[in-house]
Amino acid sequence: MHQRCRLLRPLFFLRRRGIHSSSSSPPADGATDATLLGRLTRLLLLHRFPAAARLLGSSPLTPALLHAALRRVRLDPDAALHVFRLAPSRPSPLAHAQLLHILARARRSADARALLASLLSARPPAPPIFPHLVEVYKDFSFSAASFDLLFRALADAGQLSDALQVFDEMPRLGCRPTVRSCNRVLNRLVQAGDLGGVFSVFEQMQRAGTLLDEFTVAIMAKAYCRDGKVARAAEFVEDMERMGVEVNLVAYHAVMDGYCCTGRMEDARRVLECLHMRGLSPNVVTYTLLVKGYCKEGKMEEAERVVSEIRENEQLVVDEAVYGAVVNGYCQLGRMEDAIRVRNDMIHAGLQVNLFVYNMIINGYCKLGRMDEAHKVLHEMEDVGVRPDTYSYNTLVDGYCKKGLMSKAVDICDSMVRDGFKVTALTYNTLLKGCCSLGSIDDALRLWYLMLKRGVAPNEISCGILFDGFFKAGKTEQALNLWKEILARGLANLHICNTVINGLCKIGRMTEAEELLDRMKEWRCAPDSLTYRTLIDGYCKIGDLGRATSIMNEMERLGLAPTIELFNSLITGLFIAKQCGKVNDILIEMSTRGLSPNTITYGALIAGWCKEGDLHKACSLYFEMAEKGLTPNIFICSALVSCLYRKGKVDEANLVLQKLVDTDMIPDISAPRLEIGKVARALDAIAGGDHHSAKIMWNIVIFGLCKLGRIAEARNLFADLKGKGFVADNFTYSSIIHGCSASGFVDVAFDLRDEMLSVGLTPNIVTYNSLIYGLCKSGELSRAVNLFNKLRSKDISPNAITYNILIDKHCKDGHITEAFKLKQKMIEEGIQPTVYTYSILIHGLCTQGYMEEAIKLLDQMIENNVDPNYITYWTLIQGYIRCGNMKEISKLYDEMHIRGLLPANWTRDMEQTCPDVYNQNGNLCSVKMYS
């Protein structure tokens, strides 16, 4: 259990004033005018309040007189309240303590709560009342309930630290807080995220023997879930039930919500299903939790099934919260058509589409770049009387900025102002970022001054965006002028200083960067780990390892431990400084400090060894990181591809390129619409000005588009790049030729082949295989054979893929003899038939019904040390199924079983392929399956 440090230290107010201190006791009657006190108390006890007021008109009610009067009338709450209200200024904490005890004794809870609320909300804040409450308790000998009232009031006022101190002291005074007050404090602590405090208070409640109620159970279940202990929450609820404590629906909601937040939807569903057994009826909130959980997991079909369950329940109605959750779920996934469908269902159900739903739809369209539709939603809101808020407008501004449509973004800002909304720093920051990302630095600067003119104070994010934009655009002097202005305005802080240091380091102005570091120390703006890492990285990039090491030593003296990022910079610096012999020392030091290489570390090492021309070390590191489960990024693959090309290892380079496309490393390559400008900016950033790297990456984009079948986009991109000076290579042309051939654009593919020749590039066998495949796919077998026969004259040797393409086409056309002739020619040419060659031929024989010949070919395949695969056997099995020969199928099954080729879904495949045969022989198959 959590222990609170508060229990281990004395209360601050008890240290200042002891409980038995005579100086703080209520003043004796002798300290006041005895006659005046006597007359006043008589009038108060007779409830002659106007007369009491007239009496005090000539003799002021001093604090001492008030304290004495309250003590005299302590058994009459009305008299006490009246004299308290006659005080000319705010009464002292002691007077408050006296009145609180009087009201608590009389069970005037409403008046007591009003008194405490007024005291705790006073400005300036009143001194602590608790020590006075203790003193009066000793003097009056009542009322213990006042401590509980104060405990609850402090919690309600959000003064949790003071509330917990009262809670700690109450047992020492012989008082015990009520479960209701404890629940109030527990709930406030959960809301504040102080889970340690929650568990500690609960532990003390149990030790004190406080009887828990249903609200305690619900609050504690929520606390356990917030702490990530959902299983413990469920266990706790069950324990409480076994102990006979009532458990309400709210507790089960807390457990369900905990399961939903952690993606354990089956467990959440189980909680729902057990409610009826416990005598509880699920309400719309119960089902809403499930809907939100499924939406969070992206399981929208399940979410909609839950909505159907609500509709089927006559006692429940699908409300705005349920519809809103489903709409939001679809918007997060970019499924806007489904989101609109659900929104329309909401309208048809007679519900008003609220601001939250409209904002989610706007956000969904903006994330997809569908700005026209997003803007239409804004107009629709205005038409139906739903007033947009700042989120609506800021989302649109952000969407237009990301699309580079700055004029429209500014128009939205103007609309905001017209509609009475204040344009904040958040909006301006979005616009600044949009301008800087487009390189429109002058526009960004004009926007900056407009921001100042309109009285909107730039924050550190504003400054950081503008600095970053200046430095990236190479406008260093303007950045430094802005820096002087920021200093004059007193806006400089750690974040801005780090941004400026980073910009100076990127352009190699290390002296000025260090000067700024010194000034930060003078300003008492303590540099952090990022400050030092940035400086070290800057020195590493110019190869000054000596200065980088000195700064690292200074950093350690200040107690800032070097991170993996710092060591990555040192590795890069060693390669730049031509000190690669020391790289191993850095790796050893990293290991000594308990730091493991990450993807960036491997990237620095691989890029470094590639530049050194040591391909063996680079490739070894590539495979090492893959073995550790680290995925090579585009930077690593680009470095390897460049090195492989330089070494003449084209096939290996192409394999690495394909890996890049398969792992979707190019930004937005799979997006429905390729935003060339966005991709170009991303690739330029990755390439870092290296034209060779940029070329490789554009090749990857073209290859990826072709692989996705987006041939028109690939060709348009290719044409656009050529217009900008892009020089295509064999890989570029081969990618587009293959894409065109596979998509049936064979003539276009041949035109590209001719273009290759015209620019001095020689098509290789990869290019011609694509052309032959395209011809075969288009049904032009004779042209394919013609091209095949011309390959030798072009000094190009066909490979196994070439033969397999033609063999496959012959088999599909029923020309089995021609297919076998090609197989024989393969062997004569010294090309070993592959498993695909045999599988194609076996398929051709099975299709023609030549099962005996197909089995003979299988035996020949095995004799030639070519292992059949699942496709080979499955082809034969389908042939025998057509013949109804289950005996042979059983033999093939045994062979597959021995070779470990039996798939997990074998039974399903058999049943789906031939249900009649399967049903007749089901028992046989079952025996074999489990033998």
N, C-alpha and C positions, 0 to 999 in steps of 0.2 A: 504493500500500500504506500501511496505517496505520503510523505511527512512534510508539514509546512514549517518553514523556518520561523514563522511568527510565534509558534509555541515556545520557542527557545529564547525569546528576547522579551524584556519587560516593556510594558506600554509606555510610549513616550510621555503621555500626559500624567501617568502615575510617577514617573521619574521626577517630573517638575514639581508635583505637589502630593504629599503623602495623604493617605486616607484620614489619618488621625491628626492632621496638622491643625492646630488651634486657629491659625491665622485665616483659614478658609471656612471655618464654621460660621453658621448664621449668626449675625451680630446679636448681642444681648439686647433685651428691651431697653436697658439703660443707655444704649447708644443712640436712642431716639428720644423725642419729646413724649414722655409717658402719657401725658394728658391727651395730646393729639392722637396717639396710637389707640388709647382707650376709646375716645369718641369715634374714631374711624372704624374700628372693629365692631363696635356696637351697632353703628348704622349699617355696616355690611351684613352682619348676622341677622339684622331685622329686615334685610333686603330693601332698605331705604336708599337705593342707589343714587337718585338725583340729589338727595341731601349729602351723600358722601362726596359727590362730585363738587357740590358747592363748597363743602368744607375744604377740599383740596384746592379750590380756586384761590384762597388766600394763603394757604400753607402748602408749598410744593411737595409732591410725592417723590421723596429722595429714594435712591436704591436701598438704603438702610431701612427706611420706613416701609417700603414695599416688601422687603424680605421679612420684616417683623410681622407685618399685617398678614402675609400669606401663611406664616407659621401659626398665627392666631386663628385663622379661618380655614385651616387645613381639612376640616371635616365638612365644609360647605363648598362644593364645587362652583356653584353659581356666584357666591360671594368672591371666591378666589379669581374666577374669570373676570368679574367686573373690575376688581381693583387692579388686576394685571393690565386690563385695557385702558385704565386711567393713567398709566405711566406716560409722561410727556415725551419720552424717546424710547428706542428699542430697549426693553428690559435686559438685564444681565443674564448670562448663562445660568447663574444660580437661581434666579427668579423663574426661568424656564424650567429648570429641574424641579423646583418646588411645585409649580403648577402641573407639570407632567405627572408627578406622583399623586397629586390630589385628584386629577382627572382619571388616572388609571385605577385608583382605589374606588372611585365612584362608577367605574365601568363606562365612562363617557369616552368611548374609543374614537368616535368621529371627531370630537373636539381635540382629543390628544393627537390624532393623526394630522389634523389641520395645524396645530401648534408646531409639530415637528417639521411639517412640510415648509411652513413659513420660515422657521429657523434655519433649516438646511439649504434653502434657496436664497438666503439673505446675501446681499452684496454691499460692502465687502463681506466675505465669509465670517461667521461668528466663531469665537473660540470653541474648542470641544466641550460638549455638555456632559460627557460621561463622568469625569471626576466629580462634578457637582452632583450628579445623579446619585453617585455612591454616597457622598456626604449626607445628602438629604435622606437617603434610604436609612442610614444609621440614626439620623435625628428623628424622623417621623415613624420609623419602624414599619413603613409600608412605602410603595407597593412594588412587589417583585415584577408585576406585569409591565411596569414602566420600562424595564430593560429590554423586554421582548418587543415592545413598541418601538423603542429606539433602534434595535437591531433590524427590524423590518423597514423602518423609515430610511435608515442609511442605505440599505440595499436598493430600495425604490429610487433613491436619489442618485444611485450609481456610485456611491462612496464605499466601494467594496472593501477596501483596505481597512477603513474604520469599522465597518460592519463586522469584519472577521476578528478584529481586536476585541470588540464587545463580546462576540461569540466565545472567544478564548477566556475572557474574564468572568463570564456569567456563572460557571460552575463554582468558582472560588467564593462567590457571594451567595451560594446556595440557591441559585436560580437556574431554571432550565428553559431554553427557548421552545416555543410551540412548534409542532411539525409544520404548521402553515408558514411560519416565519422562516424556518429552515428551508422549506421548498422554495420560497421567494428568493432566498440567497443562492441556493443551488442553481436555480434557473438563470439568475443574473450572471453567475460565474460561467455557466455553459455558454451564454450569449457572448460573454467577454472572451471566451476561449481559454479561461484559466482552469484547465481540466485537473491540474494538480490540486488546486484549491477545492474543486468539487469533491474529489475522492477523499481528501483530508477531512472536510466537513462531514461527509457521509460516515466516515469511520468514527468520528467523534460522536455523531448522532447514535450510532449503534452501541458505542461504549456507554453512553449516557442512558441507554434503554429507551430512546425515543421511539414511539410506535409509528412505523411507516404507514403511509397511505398510498392510494393509487397514483397520486400526483408525484410522490417521491419516486415510485417505480418508473414512471414515464420519463421523468427528468434524468434519472440515472441511466436508463436505457439509451437515451439520446447522448449522454456524456460518453458512455463506452463506445458508441458508434463514431462519435466525433474523434475519439482517440484511436480509431482504426481497429478497435477490438469488437467487431460485430458478433463473433461467436460468443464472446464473454457477455455481451448484451443479451443475446438470446438465452444463454444459460442463467443469467441473473433473473430474467423475467420468469423462467420456469421455476427457479428456486423460490421466488416470492410467492408464486401460485401454490407451491407445495407447503409453504409456511402459513397459508391461509390469508395472505395479503391480497386484497382486491387488485386486479390488473385490468386497466381500461384499454380502449381501442388505441388511444394515443401512444401507449407503450409499444404496442405491436406495430404501429405506424413507424415509430423510431427504428425498430429492428428492420422492418421492410426497407425503409429509406437507407439504412446502413448497407444492407445487401445490394440494393440498387446502385448505390454510389460506388461500390467495389465490383460491379459487373456480375454479381452472383444472382442472376435473375431466377434461376430455378429455385434457389433457397427462398427468395422473396415470394415466389408463387406458392411455395409450400406453406409459408406463414399465412398467406391469404386463405388457403384451403383449410387450415386448421381453426380458423376463427369461429366457424359455425359450431364445431365440437366444443368450444369454450363458451358458447352462449352469446357470442358477439356477432353483430351483423355488419358486414363491410359497408362503408358508405362511399360516396363519390371520391373522397380524399384517398381512401384505400386504393381504389382503382387508378386514380391519377398518379400515385407513386409508381405503380407498375408501368403505366404509360410512359412516364418520364424516364424510368430506368431503361426500358427497351429503346426509347429514342436516343438516349445517351450512348447506348451500345450500337446504334445504327441499325437495329432490328425493327424496321418500320412496319413490316407485315405483322409481326407479333404485337406491336403497339396498336395497330388498327384492329386486331382481333380482340384485344382488351376493350377497345372502344365499343365493338359490337356486343361484348358481354354486358357492358353498362346499358346499352340500348335495350337488350333483352330483359333486363331487370326492371319490372314495372315500378319499383319503388325509387329508382334512381334516374337522374337526368344528366345527360352529357352537358357539362357547363363550359364556360369560356376557357377555364384553366386546362381542361382536357384537350380541347381543340387547339389551344395555343401551344401546348407541348408537342402535339403531332406536327403542326405547321413548322415549329422551330426545328424539330428533328429533320424534316425533309429539307428545310433551308440549309441546315448545317451540312447535309450531304450533297447539296447542289441540285436536288431533284425538285426544281421549281414548279414543274407542271403538277406534280403530286401535291405540293404545298398549296397551290391555287385551288386544286380540286377540294382539298379539305377546308380551305377558307370558304369556298362556295357552299360546302355542306353546312358549315357553321351558319351562314346567312340563311339558307333554306330552313334550318332548324329554328329560325326566329331569334337568333342571338346577334348582338351587336359586335362587329369586329372591333376589337379595342386597339389602343395605341401600341401595346406590346406586339400583337400579331402583325400589324402593319410594319413596324420597325424591323421585325424578323424577316419579312418578305423583302423589304428594301435592302437589308443587309445581304440576304441571299443572292439577289440579282447583282448587287455591287461586287460581291466576291467572285462572281462568274464574269464580270465585265459587261453585263447586259444593262447598260446604263439607261437606255431609252425606256426599257420596261420598269426600271427602278424609279425613274422620274414620273412615269405614268401613275405609279402607286401613290406618290406624293400628291398628285392632282386628285386622285380618287379619294384620298383621305379628306381633302378639303371639300370635295363634293358631298360627302356623307356626313360632314360635320365633326370629324375627328381632327383635332388640332395637332399638327406635327410638333415635336419637341426638339430640343437641341441635338439629341441623338439622331433623329431622322435626318436633319440637315447635315450634321457632321459626317454621317455615314455616306451620304451622297457626295459631299465634298471630297472625302477620301477616295471614293470610287472613281470620280472624274480625274483626280490627281494621278491615281495609279494607271489610268488609261492615257495619261498625258494630255487630257483635254482641260487645260488650265483656265481658259476663258469661261467654260461652263461651270467650273468649280467656283470661280469668282462670282458668277451670276447667282449661284446658290447662296453664297454669303450675303449678297445684296438682298435676296429674298428673305433671309433670316432677319436682317435688320428691319426690313419693311413690315415683317410680321411681329415685330416687337421683341425679338430675341437679341441678347447681347452676344456679339462675336467674341469668344474668349481666346486665351492663348492656345488652347487645344486646336481650335479651328485654324488659327494662323500658322501653327506648327505644321499642320497637314499641308497647307498651301506652300509653306517654305520648303518642305520636303519634296513636294511635287515639282516646284521650280528647279530645285537643286538637282533632282534626278534627271531632269531634261537638260541640265547644263545651262539653264537660263539664270545665271547668277545675278545679272543686272536686275531682272524682274524680282528676284528674291530680295535684293537689297532695297528696291523700291517698296516692296511689301513690308519689310522690316521698319522702314521709316513711317509708313502709313499706320502700322501697328502702334508705334510710339505716339504719333500724332493723335490717334483716337483714344489714347490713354490706357491702352492694354499693355501691361508690363510684361516684357519677355521673360521667360523662365530659363532654367539651365538647358532644357531641351531645345528651346528656340535657338539659343546661342550655339549649342552643339551642332545642330542641323546646318546653320549658316557657316560656321567654321569649317565643317566637313565639306560642304559644297565649295567653298573658296579654295581649300587645299586641293581637292580633287580636280578642280578646274585649272589649277596651276596659278591661281591669283593670290600668291602669298602675301604681297604687299597690302592688298585690300583686306586680307584676313588679319594682318597685324594692325592695320588702322582700326578695324572693328574691335580688336582686342583692347586697344587704347581707350576706345569709347566705352567699352564694357567696364574697364577699370575705373574710368571717371564716374560712371553711374553706380559703382559699388556692387556690381552684379557678379563679380568673380567668385567662384567657389571651386571645390575640389573637382567636380565633374567637368566644368568648363576648362580649368587648368589642364586636366588630363587630355581633353580634346585638342587644345592648342599644342601641347607637347607632342601628341601623336601626329598632328599635322606637320609640325616642324621636323620631326624625325623622318617622316615619309619623304620629305624633300631634301633630307641630308643636312639640315641646318642644326647640327647637334650642339654647337656652342650656345645658340640662343635657347635651345630646349633645356640645357643645363642651367643657364642663367635663370630661366623661369622656375626651375626646381629650387634654386637658392632663394628666390623672391618668395616662393610659397612658404618656406621656413620662416622668413622674416614676417610674413603676414599671419603667422601661426595657423596656416592652412596645411595641416600635416599631410605630407604625401602618403599615399597608400601603396599596396602591393602593385596595383595596375600602373601607377606612375613610374615606379622603378622598372617594371617589366617592359614598359613602352620604351624607356631610354635604353635599356639593355638591348632590346630588339633593334632599335635604330643603329646602335654602334655595331651590332653583329652584321647588319645588312651592308655596312660600309667596310666590313672586315677588320674593325678595330676591336679585337678580342681583349686587349689589355685593359682598355677603358671599361668595356662591358664587365670584365671580371671585378674591377675595382668597385663599380656601382653595385654589383651583386654582393660584395663583401660588406659594403655600407648598409645595404638592405638587411642583411642577416644580423648586423650589429644592432639594428633597430628592432629586432625580434620578428621580422617578416620572413617567413620561410619560403625558399624558392619553390616554384610550382613546376609542373610538367611543361607548361607553356614556355617558361623561362628556359628550360633545358632544350626545348625544341628550337628556340632562337639561337642558342649557343651552337647546336649541331649545324644549323644553316650557316652561321658565321664561320665555323671552322672550314667548311667547304669553300666559302667565298674567299677566305684568307689563305686558301691552299694549304691548310693544316689538317688534312683528312686523317693523318696518322694519329691524331689525338681524339678522334671520334669515339673510339672504344673506351677511352678514359672517362668520357662524359657518360657513356652508357653504364659503366661500372659505378660511377658516383650516383647516378639515378637509382640504380638497384640498391645501393647502400642506404639511400634515403627512403626506400620503400615505395618508389615511384615506378609504375609500369609504363612502357611505351604505348601510346595511343595511335590512332590513325594518322594524326599530324606528324608524330615522331617518325613513323614509317615513311610518310610522304617526304619529309626532309632528307631522310637517309637514302631513299630510292632515287629521288631527284639528284641528290649530291653524287651518288655513285654513277648515275647515268651521265652526268656532266663530266665525270672523271673517265668515262668510257669503260667502266668495269661492269659490264652487263651481267656477269655471273653473280656478283654480290647483289646487284639490284633485283635480279629475278629470285634469288634465294630469299631475300627479305619480303618480296611479294608473296611467295608461297608461305613464308613463316607467318605473316600477318593473317593470311587466309585460314591457316590452321588454328590460329587463336580466336577465330570467329570475327575478325575485324574486316569490314568490307572496304576494298580499295576504292578511293574516290576518283573523281575525274582528273584531279591534279596528278595523282600517282599514275593513272593509266596513260595520261597524256605524255608524261615524262618517259614512261616505258616505250610507248609507241614511237616517240621521236628517236629514242636510242636504237630501237629495233630497225627502224627505217635506215638510220645511218649505218648500221651494221649489215644492211642488205637482207634482213630477215623479214621479208614482206608478209609471208603467211602467218608468222607468229604475231606480227603487228596487227594484222587483220583480226586475229582471234581476240586480242585484247580489246580492239575497237568494238567487236560484237559483244564482249562482256559489258562494256559501257552501256550499250543500248538495252541489253537484257536486264540490267539492274536499274534502269530508268534514272541514270545519273544526270541526264541533261534536263534542265528545268523546263517544265511544261511541255515536254515532248509528246506526252500522252493526252494533253488537253484537247477538248473537242475543236478548238480553234487555236492555231499556233500564232502567238503574238511575236512576230519576228523581232520587233524592236526590243521587247522585254528579254527575249532569249539572247539577242545580240549583246545587250548590256551585261547580262549575267556571264556570258562567255568571255566578253572583253575583260570583266573583272577577274575571272578565273585565269585567263591567259596572261594577265598582267603585262600587256603590251608585246608579248612574244608572238610574232606573226605565224611562226611555224606551229605553235601550240593552238592558236586560234584556227588555223587551217584544219588541223586534226579534229578539233571539236566541231567545226562546221560539217566535216565529213560524217561525224557521228550523227549529227542532226539529220542530214540527208538520208543516211542509212536507216535511221530510226523511222523517219516518215515513210520510207519505202517499205520497211518491214510491217508497218501498221496499215499498208495499202493506201496511203494518202499520196498517190502518185502526182496528182495535179499540184498539190502544195510543194512537193519535193522539186518538181520541175520549175515552178514559179520562183522558189527560193534560189535554185541553181542559177536561173537567168538573172535574178536580182543581184546575186553575189558576183557573177561574172561582170555585170555592169559596174561594180565597185572595185574591180581589179582582182577578184579572187581567181587564183590559178588552180584549175582542177587537176587531179592526178588520176592514176588508174583506179584507185579505190572509189573516188567520186563517181566516175563514169560507170564502173562495174555495178555500183549500188543502184544507180538510176536505170541502167540497162536491165538489171535483174527485176527491178520493180515494174518497169514497163512490160517486160516479157511475161511476168507472172500475172499481170492484170490484163493481158490480151492485146496490148499496144505494141505488136511485134514490129510494125513498120517504123514506129517512132524509135524503138530500140535499135534497129539497123541504122537509122539516121544518126543516132548518138554514137554508134560504132564508127561510122564514117567521119563524124566530127572529131572523135578521138584521133583517128589517123591523120586528119588534117592539121591537128595541133602538135603532131610529133609524138604521140603516145602509142605504144604498141599494145593492142588488146591481148590479154593472156587467156589461158584455158578457162578461167573463171568467167570471163566475159562471154566466150563462145558457148560455154555450158548453159549460160542464161539464155542466149539466143536460141540454141537447139531446144531447150526446155519450152520456150515461148512458142516456137513453131509446132512442137508436138502437142502442146496444150491447145493450140488454135486449130488442130486437125491437119496441119500441113506437114505430114510425115515425109513426103518426097523431098520438100525443100530442106527439111532437117537432115535427111540422109545425104543430100547433096553437099550441105555445109560441112557435115562430118567428113565426107570424103576429101574435102579441100583443105582440111586442117594440116595435113603433112606438108602441103605445098606452101603453107604459111609458116612452116617451121614450128608448129605447135603440136605437141603430143597429147592425144586424148587420155583421160584418166578414168578411173573406175566410175566416177559420177557421170561422165559422158556416156559410157556404155550403158549404165543403169537407166538413164533417161530414155535412150532409144529402145532398150529391151522392154521397158515398161510400156512404151507406146505400142510396140509390136504385139505384146501380149494382150493389151486392151483391145486392139483391132482384130484379135484372133489369129495373128500370124505367128504361131508358136514356133514353126520351123525357122523362120527368119530370126526370131529371138534367140534360139539355140545356136544359130550360126554366129551371131554376134558374141555369144558367150565363148564359143570356141576361138573366135578371133582375139578376144581379150587375152585368153591364155597364151595364144601364139605370140601376142605382143608383150608377154611377160607381165601382164596385169592380173593379179590374183582376184577371182570373183569374191565379192564380199557377202556377208549374210543377207544384205539387201538384194543382191543379184539373185541368189538362190530363192529368197522369199518371193520375189517378183515372178520368177519362172514357175515356182510351185503354185502360186496363185493362178497363173495362166493355165496350167495343166488342170487344176481343180475346177476352174470355171468351165473348161471344156469337158469335164467328166473323166479325165484321164487320171484316176486315183492311183492306180498301180504304178504308173510312170512317176507320179508325184512322190510316192513313198521311196521309189528307187533313187530319185534325186535327193531326197532327204538323207538316205544312206550315203550317197556319194559326197554330199556336203560334209557329213561327219567324218568320213574317211579322209577328206582333204583338210581336216583340222579347222573347219569353220563351224563354230557353235551356233546351232539354231536358237532363235529367241522366241518370245511369247507369240509374236506375230506369225512366225513360221508355223508353229503348232496350231495356232488358232485358225489359220487359213486351211490347214488340212482337216481340222475338226469340222469346220463349216462345210467342207466338201463331203465328208462322210455323213454329216447330218442330212444333207440333201439326198444322200443315197439310203439313209435310214440304217446305216451300219454301226450299231452301238458297240459291237465287239471291238472294232478297230479304234473307236473313240476311247474306250476304256484302256486300251494299250497305250495310246498317245498320252492319256492322262497320267498313266504310271510313269512314262518317260519324263513328262513335265515335272511330276512330283520329285523324281530322283534328281533332276537338274535344278530344282528350286525355282521353277518358273511358274508355279501355280499362284495366280493372283488371289487376293482376298475376296474378290467379288465373283469367283468362278461359278458358284451355284446360281447367282442372279443372271450372269451372262448366258448360262445354259438354258435357264428357264425362259429368258426373254427371246433367245434365238429360236428355240424349238420346244414350245411348251408341251406339245403332244408326246414327243419322244421322251421328254424329261419326266412327265407324269407317269408314263408306262414303266420307266426304269428308276423312279425316284428312290426306291429302297436301296437299289444297288449303289447309286451315287452316294447316298447317305452313309452307307457302310464304309465305302472307300474314303469319304471325307473325314471320318473320325476314327479310322483304324490306326 
